[in-house]
Amino acid sequence: MSCLSVCAQKEAALGTTYGVHRQFMSWGNWNGMAKAIQADNKAGRLPWLSFKPPGSSAAGWQAIANGKYDSELRGLATMLKANSSKPVLVTFHHEPSNDAADSAGKYWAAGYCHIHDLLKAAGALKNVADPPILGDWLFNARNPQDPAAWLTSGVMRRMPFLGVDMYEMQAGETYAQRIPKIISWMAARGFPNEMVGIGETGSTEKLKSQTGMTAAQWLNASFSWAVANPDKVGVIAYYNTEANSKSGVYWPLDESASKMAAFRTWLSNPKVVN
């Protein structure tokens, strides 16, 4: 789960440990990233960290692609090699389409490819996976943006899997309806065997009047499909924080006892594929 600075409290509320720790790091804070990885390793969790470029903008993507920050990226590579005795996930600028128009997607894609190639050449990806993360809403026909502007063939050739952020929406569709659409989209572009990983997910009682489901029911339906399709879904992290929440929704698990209980039950599910 994502839990920002209150993970100890969130874990205490769950009454059990959690398996994936989604964190958001600032550019160049490789020492902080190393400490986060080490803490997760000690706690038996899989670290999944994101970082954005200087300026968090398309200009930063272009600068990275042009090699301006290679010395800093070599520092990232050195840190990852020293802290990847256990698996690590690291993502470059998650949800980039929220920060620029489709016309700038090629710059993000070029930045992603440059970072991937530099880390690979440095031997930093032997036990590290670097999935991009897009918003699942890009694949929604009602969204005017085009996932192809971001998922170029260069990105898709390099990515270990596609990360998506997938929240409950008014239509009530669960993973069972939404993930196959994404997998079919990738297959139609020549990548038929790609998996997805869920970088952020959340349900809310506030949508019940529109979806006809409680938050726990949406979670149970979605997670049941994921467990039944381990060849399609590799990892899931719940967005257990109020940060960046829009009005009319509440993602944290403490919204209701039933939502908390459902998540707690899924944490004890033994479905692990090595």
C-alpha positions as CSV (number, residue, x, y, z in Angstrom):
1,M,0.0,0.0,0.0
2,S,0.8,3.7,-0.2
3,C,0.8,5.3,3.2
4,L,3.2,8.2,3.0
5,S,4.5,9.2,6.5
6,V,2.0,7.3,8.6
7,C,2.7,3.8,7.6
8,A,3.2,2.6,11.2
9,Q,-0.3,3.8,12.1
10,K,-1.8,2.3,8.9
11,E,-0.1,-1.0,9.6
12,A,-1.3,-1.0,13.2
13,A,-4.8,-0.3,12.1
14,L,-4.6,-3.3,9.8
15,G,-3.3,-5.5,12.6
16,T,-1.0,-7.3,10.2
17,T,1.9,-6.5,7.9
18,Y,1.6,-5.7,4.2
19,G,3.6,-7.0,1.3
20,V,4.2,-4.1,-1.1
21,H,5.3,-0.6,-0.1
22,R,4.6,2.1,-2.7
23,Q,6.6,5.2,-2.1
24,F,7.2,8.5,-3.9
25,M,10.7,10.0,-3.8
26,S,12.2,13.3,-4.9
27,W,14.8,13.5,-7.7
28,G,18.4,12.8,-6.6
29,N,17.4,11.5,-3.2
30,W,19.2,8.2,-3.8
31,N,20.3,8.0,-0.2
32,G,16.8,8.3,1.0
33,M,15.7,5.7,-1.6
34,A,18.4,3.3,-0.3
35,K,17.2,3.7,3.2
36,A,13.6,3.1,2.1
37,I,14.7,-0.1,0.3
38,Q,16.7,-1.3,3.3
39,A,13.8,-0.7,5.6
40,D,11.4,-2.6,3.4
41,N,13.8,-5.5,3.0
42,K,14.1,-5.7,6.8
43,A,10.3,-5.7,7.1
44,G,9.8,-8.3,4.5
45,R,8.1,-6.0,2.0
46,L,8.6,-5.4,-1.7
47,P,9.6,-1.7,-2.3
48,W,8.1,0.1,-5.2
49,L,9.5,3.6,-5.6
50,S,8.7,6.4,-8.0
51,F,10.7,9.5,-8.8
52,K,10.2,12.4,-11.1
53,P,12.7,14.5,-13.0
54,P,13.9,17.9,-12.0
55,G,11.0,20.3,-12.5
56,S,8.6,17.3,-12.8
57,S,7.8,18.5,-16.4
58,A,8.3,17.7,-20.0
59,A,11.4,19.8,-20.0
60,G,12.9,17.5,-17.4
61,W,12.0,14.5,-19.6
62,Q,13.8,16.0,-22.5
63,A,16.9,16.9,-20.5
64,I,17.1,13.3,-19.2
65,A,16.8,11.9,-22.7
66,N,19.5,14.3,-23.9
67,G,21.9,13.0,-21.3
68,K,22.0,16.1,-19.1
69,Y,21.5,14.2,-15.9
70,D,23.6,11.1,-16.7
71,S,25.9,11.6,-13.8
72,E,23.0,11.7,-11.3
73,L,21.5,8.6,-13.0
74,R,24.8,6.8,-12.7
75,G,24.5,7.5,-9.0
76,L,21.1,5.9,-9.0
77,A,22.5,2.9,-10.8
78,T,25.2,2.6,-8.1
79,M,22.7,2.8,-5.3
80,L,20.4,0.2,-6.9
81,K,23.2,-2.3,-7.4
82,A,24.2,-1.9,-3.8
83,N,20.6,-2.4,-2.6
84,S,19.1,-5.0,-4.8
85,S,19.9,-8.3,-3.0
86,K,16.1,-8.6,-2.9
87,P,13.7,-7.5,-5.7
88,V,13.0,-3.8,-6.1
89,L,10.5,-1.9,-8.3
90,V,11.4,1.6,-9.5
91,T,9.3,3.9,-11.7
92,F,10.2,7.0,-13.6
93,H,7.5,9.7,-13.3
94,H,4.2,7.8,-12.7
95,E,1.1,9.1,-14.4
96,P,3.0,11.4,-16.8
97,S,-0.1,12.2,-18.8
98,N,-1.4,14.2,-15.9
99,D,1.5,16.6,-16.3
100,A,1.6,17.2,-20.0
101,A,-0.4,16.9,-23.2
102,D,-0.2,13.8,-25.5
103,S,2.1,15.8,-27.8
104,A,4.8,15.6,-25.0
105,G,4.4,11.9,-24.6
106,K,7.3,11.2,-26.8
107,Y,9.6,13.2,-24.5
108,W,8.5,11.2,-21.4
109,A,9.0,8.0,-23.5
110,A,12.5,9.1,-24.6
111,G,13.4,9.8,-20.9
112,Y,12.1,6.4,-19.8
113,C,14.1,4.6,-22.5
114,H,17.2,6.6,-21.7
115,I,17.0,5.8,-18.0
116,H,16.3,2.1,-18.7
117,D,19.3,1.8,-21.1
118,L,21.6,3.5,-18.7
119,L,20.6,1.4,-15.7
120,K,20.8,-1.8,-17.8
121,A,24.2,-0.9,-19.2
122,A,25.4,-0.3,-15.6
123,G,24.2,-3.7,-14.5
124,A,21.5,-2.1,-12.2
125,L,18.5,-4.0,-13.5
126,K,19.6,-7.6,-12.6
127,N,17.2,-7.7,-9.6
128,V,15.4,-4.4,-10.3
129,A,12.3,-3.9,-12.5
130,D,11.4,-0.5,-13.9
131,P,7.8,-0.5,-14.9
132,P,6.2,2.7,-16.2
133,I,2.9,3.6,-14.6
134,L,0.1,5.2,-16.6
135,G,-3.4,6.0,-15.4
136,D,-5.9,3.3,-16.3
137,W,-8.2,6.1,-17.4
138,L,-6.1,6.6,-20.6
139,F,-7.6,3.3,-21.8
140,N,-11.1,4.5,-21.2
141,A,-13.0,5.5,-24.4
142,R,-14.4,8.5,-22.6
143,N,-10.9,9.9,-22.0
144,P,-9.6,12.1,-24.8
145,Q,-6.0,11.2,-24.3
146,D,-4.3,8.5,-26.2
147,P,-2.1,5.8,-24.4
148,A,-0.2,5.3,-27.7
149,A,1.3,8.8,-27.2
150,W,3.0,7.5,-24.1
151,L,3.5,3.8,-24.6
152,T,5.7,4.0,-27.7
153,S,7.2,0.8,-29.1
154,G,10.5,1.7,-27.4
155,V,8.9,1.8,-24.0
156,M,7.0,-1.4,-24.6
157,R,10.1,-3.3,-25.7
158,R,11.9,-2.3,-22.5
159,M,9.2,-2.4,-19.8
160,P,9.1,-5.5,-17.6
161,F,5.4,-5.0,-17.2
162,L,2.9,-2.1,-17.5
163,G,2.0,-0.4,-14.3
164,V,-1.4,1.2,-14.1
165,D,-3.2,3.2,-11.5
166,M,-6.8,1.8,-11.3
167,Y,-9.4,3.2,-9.0
168,E,-13.1,2.5,-8.6
169,M,-15.1,4.8,-10.9
170,Q,-18.8,5.7,-11.3
171,A,-19.3,3.0,-14.0
172,G,-18.5,0.3,-11.4
173,E,-16.3,-1.7,-13.6
174,T,-13.8,-3.9,-11.7
175,Y,-10.5,-5.3,-12.8
176,A,-12.4,-8.1,-14.6
177,Q,-13.6,-5.6,-17.2
178,R,-10.8,-3.1,-17.2
179,I,-7.5,-5.1,-17.2
180,P,-8.4,-7.3,-20.2
181,K,-9.0,-4.1,-22.2
182,I,-5.5,-3.0,-21.5
183,I,-4.0,-6.4,-22.2
184,S,-5.9,-6.5,-25.5
185,W,-4.6,-3.0,-26.4
186,M,-1.0,-4.1,-25.9
187,A,-1.6,-7.3,-27.8
188,A,-3.0,-5.4,-30.8
189,R,0.3,-3.5,-30.9
190,G,2.5,-6.6,-31.0
191,F,3.0,-7.2,-27.2
192,P,0.5,-10.1,-26.4
193,N,2.2,-11.4,-23.3
194,E,2.6,-8.3,-21.2
195,M,1.4,-8.4,-17.6
196,V,0.2,-5.4,-15.6
197,G,0.9,-4.3,-12.1
198,I,-1.4,-2.0,-10.1
199,G,0.6,0.9,-8.7
200,E,-2.4,2.5,-7.0
201,T,-5.9,1.3,-6.4
202,G,-8.8,2.3,-4.2
203,S,-12.5,1.9,-3.6
204,T,-14.9,4.1,-1.7
205,E,-18.3,3.9,-0.1
206,K,-19.1,7.2,-1.7
207,L,-19.8,5.7,-5.1
208,K,-22.2,3.0,-3.9
209,S,-25.3,5.0,-5.1
210,Q,-23.8,4.9,-8.6
211,T,-22.1,1.5,-8.7
212,G,-24.5,-0.5,-6.6
213,M,-21.5,-1.9,-4.7
214,T,-20.0,-1.3,-1.4
215,A,-16.3,-0.6,-1.3
216,A,-15.6,-4.1,0.0
217,Q,-17.6,-5.6,-2.8
218,W,-15.6,-3.7,-5.4
219,L,-12.4,-4.8,-3.8
220,N,-13.4,-8.4,-3.5
221,A,-14.5,-8.6,-7.1
222,S,-11.3,-7.0,-8.4
223,F,-8.9,-8.9,-6.2
224,S,-10.7,-12.2,-6.9
225,W,-10.1,-11.6,-10.6
226,A,-6.5,-10.8,-10.1
227,V,-5.9,-14.0,-8.0
228,A,-7.6,-16.0,-10.7
229,N,-5.3,-14.5,-13.4
230,P,-1.8,-14.6,-12.0
231,D,-0.4,-14.6,-15.6
232,K,-2.0,-11.1,-16.1
233,V,-1.5,-9.3,-12.8
234,G,1.8,-9.3,-11.0
235,V,1.5,-6.9,-8.1
236,I,-1.1,-4.6,-6.4
237,A,-0.6,-1.6,-4.1
238,Y,-3.6,0.1,-2.4
239,Y,-3.7,3.9,-2.0
240,N,-4.3,4.0,1.7
241,T,-4.0,7.8,2.1
242,E,-6.1,10.9,1.8
243,A,-3.4,12.7,-0.2
244,N,-4.5,14.0,-3.6
245,S,-8.0,12.7,-3.1
246,K,-10.7,14.3,-5.2
247,S,-14.0,15.5,-3.6
248,G,-16.7,12.9,-3.4
249,V,-14.3,9.9,-2.8
250,Y,-12.4,8.6,0.2
251,W,-9.8,5.9,-0.5
252,P,-8.3,5.1,2.9
253,L,-9.2,1.7,4.3
254,D,-10.5,3.2,7.5
255,E,-13.6,4.5,5.7
256,S,-15.6,1.5,6.8
257,A,-15.0,-1.7,8.9
258,S,-16.1,-3.8,5.9
259,K,-13.5,-2.3,3.6
260,M,-10.7,-2.7,6.2
261,A,-11.8,-6.3,6.8
262,A,-11.8,-7.1,3.1
263,F,-8.3,-5.8,2.6
264,R,-7.0,-7.5,5.7
265,T,-8.4,-10.8,4.3
266,W,-6.7,-10.4,1.0
267,L,-3.4,-9.7,2.7
268,S,-3.5,-13.2,4.1
269,N,-4.2,-14.8,0.7
270,P,-1.4,-17.2,-0.1
271,K,-1.4,-16.6,-3.8
272,V,2.3,-16.1,-4.7
273,V,3.8,-17.0,-8.0
274,N,7.6,-17.2,-8.3
